Every structure is written in structure tokens, then in C-alpha cells.
Amino acid sequence: MANTIKVKLVKGLIGTKQSHRDTVRGLGLRRVNSERELVDTPAVRGMINKVAYLVKVVS
């Protein structure tokens, strides 16, 4: 089984850049406190780094 990473949206998207909103949506996060378990790939890591001020890695 592939390694996974759990991501949580901890801050709202109002006032953020459209590309950052699209990135959060691409991660599968919809509203504040929503969590997703994603496969740990370089692409996913890059998306998390781009919106690091909005999300938190839970585990």
C-alpha cells in the first residue's frame, strides 16, 4: 500500500488568490476543517507547499 498523507483545511479561502483556491479544491478540500487522505507524491507535496498557510498536515 502506498504512503498517505492527511491534510486539513484550517483557514478560509475568502481573500485568497484564485490559483490557491483552485489548488485547495484540487486537493479535495471543500470547507474549513475538512480533511482528506491523499497519496504522498511529489505533486501532492507541491500543492500542499503552495497553500501551506491554509492547510495543515495532520499525519
PyMOL Python script that loads the backbone (N, CA, C, O; Angstrom):
from pymol import cmd

cmd.read_pdbstr("""\
ATOM      1  N   MET A   1       0.841  -1.185   0.000  1.00  0.00           N
ATOM      2  CA  MET A   1       0.000   0.000   0.000  1.00  0.00           C
ATOM      3  C   MET A   1       0.884   1.246   0.000  1.00  0.00           C
ATOM      4  O   MET A   1       1.909   1.287   0.680  1.00  0.00           O
ATOM      5  N   ALA A   2       0.488   2.244  -0.754  1.00  0.00           N
ATOM      6  CA  ALA A   2       1.268   3.473  -0.871  1.00  0.00           C
ATOM      7  C   ALA A   2       1.157   4.304   0.399  1.00  0.00           C
ATOM      8  O   ALA A   2       0.173   4.216   1.134  1.00  0.00           O
ATOM      9  N   ASN A   3       2.183   5.110   0.642  1.00  0.00           N
ATOM     10  CA  ASN A   3       2.138   6.012   1.788  1.00  0.00           C
ATOM     11  C   ASN A   3       1.088   7.082   1.558  1.00  0.00           C
ATOM     12  O   ASN A   3       0.887   7.540   0.433  1.00  0.00           O
ATOM     13  N   THR A   4       0.425   7.474   2.625  1.00  0.00           N
ATOM     14  CA  THR A   4      -0.597   8.500   2.514  1.00  0.00           C
ATOM     15  C   THR A   4      -0.276   9.644   3.454  1.00  0.00           C
ATOM     16  O   THR A   4       0.498   9.500   4.400  1.00  0.00           O
ATOM     17  N   ILE A   5      -0.881  10.772   3.175  1.00  0.00           N
ATOM     18  CA  ILE A   5      -0.707  11.969   3.980  1.00  0.00           C
ATOM     19  C   ILE A   5      -2.085  12.567   4.211  1.00  0.00           C
ATOM     20  O   ILE A   5      -2.882  12.657   3.277  1.00  0.00           O
ATOM     21  N   LYS A   6      -2.377  12.975   5.429  1.00  0.00           N
ATOM     22  CA  LYS A   6      -3.687  13.523   5.770  1.00  0.00           C
ATOM     23  C   LYS A   6      -3.569  15.043   5.854  1.00  0.00           C
ATOM     24  O   LYS A   6      -2.708  15.570   6.559  1.00  0.00           O
ATOM     25  N   VAL A   7      -4.438  15.737   5.131  1.00  0.00           N
ATOM     26  CA  VAL A   7      -4.385  17.191   5.042  1.00  0.00           C
ATOM     27  C   VAL A   7      -5.713  17.768   5.519  1.00  0.00           C
ATOM     28  O   VAL A   7      -6.777  17.227   5.220  1.00  0.00           O
ATOM     29  N   LYS A   8      -5.641  18.870   6.263  1.00  0.00           N
ATOM     30  CA  LYS A   8      -6.832  19.523   6.796  1.00  0.00           C
ATOM     31  C   LYS A   8      -6.809  20.997   6.418  1.00  0.00           C
ATOM     32  O   LYS A   8      -5.780  21.660   6.548  1.00  0.00           O
ATOM     33  N   LEU A   9      -7.947  21.512   5.948  1.00  0.00           N
ATOM     34  CA  LEU A   9      -8.083  22.938   5.640  1.00  0.00           C
ATOM     35  C   LEU A   9      -8.389  23.668   6.939  1.00  0.00           C
ATOM     36  O   LEU A   9      -9.425  23.423   7.558  1.00  0.00           O
ATOM     37  N   VAL A  10      -7.492  24.572   7.362  1.00  0.00           N
ATOM     38  CA  VAL A  10      -7.644  25.220   8.663  1.00  0.00           C
ATOM     39  C   VAL A  10      -7.992  26.702   8.549  1.00  0.00           C
ATOM     40  O   VAL A  10      -8.264  27.350   9.560  1.00  0.00           O
ATOM     41  N   LYS A  11      -7.987  27.249   7.328  1.00  0.00           N
ATOM     42  CA  LYS A  11      -8.259  28.666   7.145  1.00  0.00           C
ATOM     43  C   LYS A  11      -9.188  28.836   5.954  1.00  0.00           C
ATOM     44  O   LYS A  11      -9.120  28.066   4.995  1.00  0.00           O
ATOM     45  N   GLY A  12     -10.050  29.832   6.007  1.00  0.00           N
ATOM     46  CA  GLY A  12     -10.995  30.073   4.929  1.00  0.00           C
ATOM     47  C   GLY A  12     -10.327  30.597   3.671  1.00  0.00           C
ATOM     48  O   GLY A  12      -9.198  31.087   3.711  1.00  0.00           O
ATOM     49  N   LEU A  13     -11.035  30.490   2.550  1.00  0.00           N
ATOM     50  CA  LEU A  13     -10.465  30.851   1.254  1.00  0.00           C
ATOM     51  C   LEU A  13     -10.826  32.258   0.796  1.00  0.00           C
ATOM     52  O   LEU A  13     -10.337  32.704  -0.242  1.00  0.00           O
ATOM     53  N   ILE A  14     -11.662  32.963   1.535  1.00  0.00           N
ATOM     54  CA  ILE A  14     -12.052  34.313   1.134  1.00  0.00           C
ATOM     55  C   ILE A  14     -10.819  35.219   1.166  1.00  0.00           C
ATOM     56  O   ILE A  14     -10.079  35.245   2.150  1.00  0.00           O
ATOM     57  N   GLY A  15     -10.616  35.948   0.095  1.00  0.00           N
ATOM     58  CA  GLY A  15      -9.495  36.875   0.012  1.00  0.00           C
ATOM     59  C   GLY A  15      -8.209  36.263  -0.498  1.00  0.00           C
ATOM     60  O   GLY A  15      -7.184  36.942  -0.547  1.00  0.00           O
ATOM     61  N   THR A  16      -8.236  34.980  -0.885  1.00  0.00           N
ATOM     62  CA  THR A  16      -7.036  34.331  -1.404  1.00  0.00           C
ATOM     63  C   THR A  16      -7.035  34.386  -2.926  1.00  0.00           C
ATOM     64  O   THR A  16      -8.060  34.653  -3.554  1.00  0.00           O
ATOM     65  N   LYS A  17      -5.868  34.129  -3.506  1.00  0.00           N
ATOM     66  CA  LYS A  17      -5.747  34.113  -4.966  1.00  0.00           C
ATOM     67  C   LYS A  17      -6.574  32.983  -5.553  1.00  0.00           C
ATOM     68  O   LYS A  17      -6.764  31.942  -4.924  1.00  0.00           O
ATOM     69  N   GLN A  18      -7.056  33.198  -6.751  1.00  0.00           N
ATOM     70  CA  GLN A  18      -7.863  32.173  -7.425  1.00  0.00           C
ATOM     71  C   GLN A  18      -7.064  30.892  -7.621  1.00  0.00           C
ATOM     72  O   GLN A  18      -7.610  29.799  -7.468  1.00  0.00           O
ATOM     73  N   SER A  19      -5.787  31.003  -7.955  1.00  0.00           N
ATOM     74  CA  SER A  19      -4.978  29.801  -8.173  1.00  0.00           C
ATOM     75  C   SER A  19      -4.819  29.007  -6.875  1.00  0.00           C
ATOM     76  O   SER A  19      -4.734  27.779  -6.909  1.00  0.00           O
ATOM     77  N   HIS A  20      -4.780  29.694  -5.737  1.00  0.00           N
ATOM     78  CA  HIS A  20      -4.680  28.993  -4.463  1.00  0.00           C
ATOM     79  C   HIS A  20      -5.996  28.306  -4.128  1.00  0.00           C
ATOM     80  O   HIS A  20      -6.004  27.199  -3.590  1.00  0.00           O
ATOM     81  N   ARG A  21      -7.117  28.966  -4.449  1.00  0.00           N
ATOM     82  CA  ARG A  21      -8.419  28.331  -4.245  1.00  0.00           C
ATOM     83  C   ARG A  21      -8.545  27.082  -5.108  1.00  0.00           C
ATOM     84  O   ARG A  21      -9.069  26.061  -4.663  1.00  0.00           O
ATOM     85  N   ASP A  22      -8.067  27.169  -6.335  1.00  0.00           N
ATOM     86  CA  ASP A  22      -8.108  26.013  -7.239  1.00  0.00           C
ATOM     87  C   ASP A  22      -7.232  24.872  -6.722  1.00  0.00           C
ATOM     88  O   ASP A  22      -7.588  23.700  -6.843  1.00  0.00           O
ATOM     89  N   THR A  23      -6.088  25.228  -6.148  1.00  0.00           N
ATOM     90  CA  THR A  23      -5.187  24.208  -5.603  1.00  0.00           C
ATOM     91  C   THR A  23      -5.831  23.488  -4.427  1.00  0.00           C
ATOM     92  O   THR A  23      -5.751  22.263  -4.326  1.00  0.00           O
ATOM     93  N   VAL A  24      -6.470  24.245  -3.535  1.00  0.00           N
ATOM     94  CA  VAL A  24      -7.157  23.638  -2.387  1.00  0.00           C
ATOM     95  C   VAL A  24      -8.261  22.718  -2.879  1.00  0.00           C
ATOM     96  O   VAL A  24      -8.442  21.621  -2.350  1.00  0.00           O
ATOM     97  N   ARG A  25      -8.997  23.158  -3.887  1.00  0.00           N
ATOM     98  CA  ARG A  25     -10.070  22.340  -4.470  1.00  0.00           C
ATOM     99  C   ARG A  25      -9.485  21.076  -5.103  1.00  0.00           C
ATOM    100  O   ARG A  25     -10.074  19.999  -5.016  1.00  0.00           O
ATOM    101  N   GLY A  26      -8.324  21.221  -5.739  1.00  0.00           N
ATOM    102  CA  GLY A  26      -7.644  20.074  -6.342  1.00  0.00           C
ATOM    103  C   GLY A  26      -7.200  19.051  -5.316  1.00  0.00           C
ATOM    104  O   GLY A  26      -7.112  17.860  -5.617  1.00  0.00           O
ATOM    105  N   LEU A  27      -6.921  19.511  -4.104  1.00  0.00           N
ATOM    106  CA  LEU A  27      -6.567  18.596  -3.021  1.00  0.00           C
ATOM    107  C   LEU A  27      -7.800  17.887  -2.470  1.00  0.00           C
ATOM    108  O   LEU A  27      -7.676  16.941  -1.693  1.00  0.00           O
ATOM    109  N   GLY A  28      -8.991  18.342  -2.869  1.00  0.00           N
ATOM    110  CA  GLY A  28     -10.226  17.702  -2.432  1.00  0.00           C
ATOM    111  C   GLY A  28     -10.812  18.296  -1.170  1.00  0.00           C
ATOM    112  O   GLY A  28     -11.689  17.701  -0.545  1.00  0.00           O
ATOM    113  N   LEU A  29     -10.326  19.477  -0.793  1.00  0.00           N
ATOM    114  CA  LEU A  29     -10.822  20.130   0.414  1.00  0.00           C
ATOM    115  C   LEU A  29     -11.911  21.118   0.030  1.00  0.00           C
ATOM    116  O   LEU A  29     -11.740  21.898  -0.907  1.00  0.00           O
ATOM    117  N   ARG A  30     -13.028  21.091   0.748  1.00  0.00           N
ATOM    118  CA  ARG A  30     -14.168  21.918   0.385  1.00  0.00           C
ATOM    119  C   ARG A  30     -14.405  23.060   1.352  1.00  0.00           C
ATOM    120  O   ARG A  30     -14.540  24.208   0.927  1.00  0.00           O
ATOM    121  N   ARG A  31     -14.458  22.772   2.643  1.00  0.00           N
ATOM    122  CA  ARG A  31     -14.760  23.806   3.631  1.00  0.00           C
ATOM    123  C   ARG A  31     -13.771  23.701   4.785  1.00  0.00           C
ATOM    124  O   ARG A  31     -13.038  22.718   4.893  1.00  0.00           O
ATOM    125  N   VAL A  32     -13.752  24.706   5.640  1.00  0.00           N
ATOM    126  CA  VAL A  32     -12.843  24.723   6.778  1.00  0.00           C
ATOM    127  C   VAL A  32     -13.076  23.476   7.626  1.00  0.00           C
ATOM    128  O   VAL A  32     -14.215  23.057   7.834  1.00  0.00           O
ATOM    129  N   ASN A  33     -12.004  22.901   8.104  1.00  0.00           N
ATOM    130  CA  ASN A  33     -11.968  21.675   8.916  1.00  0.00           C
ATOM    131  C   ASN A  33     -12.228  20.405   8.125  1.00  0.00           C
ATOM    132  O   ASN A  33     -12.326  19.331   8.718  1.00  0.00           O
ATOM    133  N   SER A  34     -12.344  20.491   6.805  1.00  0.00           N
ATOM    134  CA  SER A  34     -12.476  19.262   6.022  1.00  0.00           C
ATOM    135  C   SER A  34     -11.101  18.602   5.906  1.00  0.00           C
ATOM    136  O   SER A  34     -10.081  19.287   5.826  1.00  0.00           O
ATOM    137  N   GLU A  35     -11.084  17.286   5.899  1.00  0.00           N
ATOM    138  CA  GLU A  35      -9.844  16.515   5.835  1.00  0.00           C
ATOM    139  C   GLU A  35      -9.882  15.559   4.665  1.00  0.00           C
ATOM    140  O   GLU A  35     -10.942  15.066   4.278  1.00  0.00           O
ATOM    141  N   ARG A  36      -8.705  15.299   4.102  1.00  0.00           N
ATOM    142  CA  ARG A  36      -8.564  14.316   3.028  1.00  0.00           C
ATOM    143  C   ARG A  36      -7.298  13.521   3.259  1.00  0.00           C
ATOM    144  O   ARG A  36      -6.291  14.054   3.725  1.00  0.00           O
ATOM    145  N   GLU A  37      -7.355  12.248   2.931  1.00  0.00           N
ATOM    146  CA  GLU A  37      -6.176  11.401   2.975  1.00  0.00           C
ATOM    147  C   GLU A  37      -5.731  11.190   1.533  1.00  0.00           C
ATOM    148  O   GLU A  37      -6.467  10.625   0.724  1.00  0.00           O
ATOM    149  N   LEU A  38      -4.531  11.644   1.219  1.00  0.00           N
ATOM    150  CA  LEU A  38      -4.031  11.639  -0.153  1.00  0.00           C
ATOM    151  C   LEU A  38      -2.773  10.797  -0.250  1.00  0.00           C
ATOM    152  O   LEU A  38      -2.059  10.616   0.737  1.00  0.00           O
ATOM    153  N   VAL A  39      -2.502  10.282  -1.447  1.00  0.00           N
ATOM    154  CA  VAL A  39      -1.272   9.544  -1.700  1.00  0.00           C
ATOM    155  C   VAL A  39      -0.116  10.531  -1.663  1.00  0.00           C
ATOM    156  O   VAL A  39      -0.192  11.604  -2.261  1.00  0.00           O
ATOM    157  N   ASP A  40       0.949  10.174  -0.965  1.00  0.00           N
ATOM    158  CA  ASP A  40       2.099  11.053  -0.774  1.00  0.00           C
ATOM    159  C   ASP A  40       2.998  11.014  -2.009  1.00  0.00           C
ATOM    160  O   ASP A  40       3.893  10.176  -2.112  1.00  0.00           O
ATOM    161  N   THR A  41       2.746  11.939  -2.949  1.00  0.00           N
ATOM    162  CA  THR A  41       3.545  12.037  -4.172  1.00  0.00           C
ATOM    163  C   THR A  41       4.175  13.428  -4.232  1.00  0.00           C
ATOM    164  O   THR A  41       3.729  14.333  -3.526  1.00  0.00           O
ATOM    165  N   PRO A  42       5.196  13.614  -5.055  1.00  0.00           N
ATOM    166  CA  PRO A  42       5.790  14.953  -5.194  1.00  0.00           C
ATOM    167  C   PRO A  42       4.784  16.006  -5.662  1.00  0.00           C
ATOM    168  O   PRO A  42       4.880  17.165  -5.257  1.00  0.00           O
ATOM    169  N   ALA A  43       3.832  15.630  -6.497  1.00  0.00           N
ATOM    170  CA  ALA A  43       2.823  16.578  -6.971  1.00  0.00           C
ATOM    171  C   ALA A  43       1.939  17.053  -5.826  1.00  0.00           C
ATOM    172  O   ALA A  43       1.657  18.245  -5.707  1.00  0.00           O
ATOM    173  N   VAL A  44       1.505  16.125  -4.989  1.00  0.00           N
ATOM    174  CA  VAL A  44       0.667  16.480  -3.843  1.00  0.00           C
ATOM    175  C   VAL A  44       1.471  17.325  -2.862  1.00  0.00           C
ATOM    176  O   VAL A  44       0.944  18.294  -2.317  1.00  0.00           O
ATOM    177  N   ARG A  45       2.723  16.985  -2.628  1.00  0.00           N
ATOM    178  CA  ARG A  45       3.582  17.772  -1.736  1.00  0.00           C
ATOM    179  C   ARG A  45       3.725  19.206  -2.245  1.00  0.00           C
ATOM    180  O   ARG A  45       3.692  20.152  -1.458  1.00  0.00           O
ATOM    181  N   GLY A  46       3.883  19.364  -3.556  1.00  0.00           N
ATOM    182  CA  GLY A  46       3.991  20.699  -4.137  1.00  0.00           C
ATOM    183  C   GLY A  46       2.720  21.504  -3.946  1.00  0.00           C
ATOM    184  O   GLY A  46       2.779  22.701  -3.666  1.00  0.00           O
ATOM    185  N   MET A  47       1.569  20.860  -4.096  1.00  0.00           N
ATOM    186  CA  MET A  47       0.293  21.543  -3.886  1.00  0.00           C
ATOM    187  C   MET A  47       0.152  21.978  -2.434  1.00  0.00           C
ATOM    188  O   MET A  47      -0.322  23.078  -2.153  1.00  0.00           O
ATOM    189  N   ILE A  48       0.564  21.115  -1.514  1.00  0.00           N
ATOM    190  CA  ILE A  48       0.490  21.452  -0.090  1.00  0.00           C
ATOM    191  C   ILE A  48       1.425  22.616   0.229  1.00  0.00           C
ATOM    192  O   ILE A  48       1.058  23.513   0.989  1.00  0.00           O
ATOM    193  N   ASN A  49       2.625  22.611  -0.343  1.00  0.00           N
ATOM    194  CA  ASN A  49       3.571  23.705  -0.106  1.00  0.00           C
ATOM    195  C   ASN A  49       3.040  25.023  -0.642  1.00  0.00           C
ATOM    196  O   ASN A  49       3.265  26.071  -0.038  1.00  0.00           O
ATOM    197  N   LYS A  50       2.343  24.988  -1.758  1.00  0.00           N
ATOM    198  CA  LYS A  50       1.807  26.212  -2.355  1.00  0.00           C
ATOM    199  C   LYS A  50       0.781  26.879  -1.451  1.00  0.00           C
ATOM    200  O   LYS A  50       0.730  28.107  -1.381  1.00  0.00           O
ATOM    201  N   VAL A  51      -0.030  26.100  -0.765  1.00  0.00           N
ATOM    202  CA  VAL A  51      -1.086  26.646   0.085  1.00  0.00           C
ATOM    203  C   VAL A  51      -0.837  26.302   1.556  1.00  0.00           C
ATOM    204  O   VAL A  51      -1.777  26.059   2.312  1.00  0.00           O
ATOM    205  N   ALA A  52       0.429  26.285   1.947  1.00  0.00           N
ATOM    206  CA  ALA A  52       0.810  25.885   3.307  1.00  0.00           C
ATOM    207  C   ALA A  52       0.174  26.778   4.374  1.00  0.00           C
ATOM    208  O   ALA A  52      -0.046  26.329   5.499  1.00  0.00           O
ATOM    209  N   TYR A  53      -0.119  28.019   4.040  1.00  0.00           N
ATOM    210  CA  TYR A  53      -0.725  28.938   5.009  1.00  0.00           C
ATOM    211  C   TYR A  53      -2.218  28.677   5.207  1.00  0.00           C
ATOM    212  O   TYR A  53      -2.838  29.266   6.092  1.00  0.00           O
ATOM    213  N   LEU A  54      -2.793  27.804   4.393  1.00  0.00           N
ATOM    214  CA  LEU A  54      -4.224  27.475   4.501  1.00  0.00           C
ATOM    215  C   LEU A  54      -4.471  26.081   5.058  1.00  0.00           C
ATOM    216  O   LEU A  54      -5.535  25.819   5.618  1.00  0.00           O
ATOM    217  N   VAL A  55      -3.509  25.192   4.912  1.00  0.00           N
ATOM    218  CA  VAL A  55      -3.718  23.799   5.284  1.00  0.00           C
ATOM    219  C   VAL A  55      -2.739  23.360   6.362  1.00  0.00           C
ATOM    220  O   VAL A  55      -1.735  24.022   6.627  1.00  0.00           O
ATOM    221  N   LYS A  56      -3.059  22.221   6.979  1.00  0.00           N
ATOM    222  CA  LYS A  56      -2.207  21.631   7.998  1.00  0.00           C
ATOM    223  C   LYS A  56      -2.107  20.142   7.715  1.00  0.00           C
ATOM    224  O   LYS A  56      -3.110  19.490   7.425  1.00  0.00           O
ATOM    225  N   VAL A  57      -0.904  19.609   7.800  1.00  0.00           N
ATOM    226  CA  VAL A  57      -0.719  18.169   7.632  1.00  0.00           C
ATOM    227  C   VAL A  57      -0.979  17.523   8.983  1.00  0.00           C
ATOM    228  O   VAL A  57      -0.272  17.786   9.956  1.00  0.00           O
ATOM    229  N   VAL A  58      -2.005  16.671   9.032  1.00  0.00           N
ATOM    230  CA  VAL A  58      -2.431  16.069  10.297  1.00  0.00           C
ATOM    231  C   VAL A  58      -1.550  14.891  10.650  1.00  0.00           C
ATOM    232  O   VAL A  58      -1.125  14.756  11.797  1.00  0.00           O
ATOM    233  N   SER A  59      -1.267  14.028   9.669  1.00  0.00           N
ATOM    234  CA  SER A  59      -0.402  12.877   9.965  1.00  0.00           C
ATOM    235  C   SER A  59       0.357  12.475   8.729  1.00  0.00           C
ATOM    236  O   SER A  59       1.141  11.526   8.767  1.00  0.00           O
TER     237      SER A  59
END
""", "prot")
cmd.dss("prot")
cmd.show_as("cartoon", "prot")
cmd.util.cbc("prot")
cmd.orient("prot")
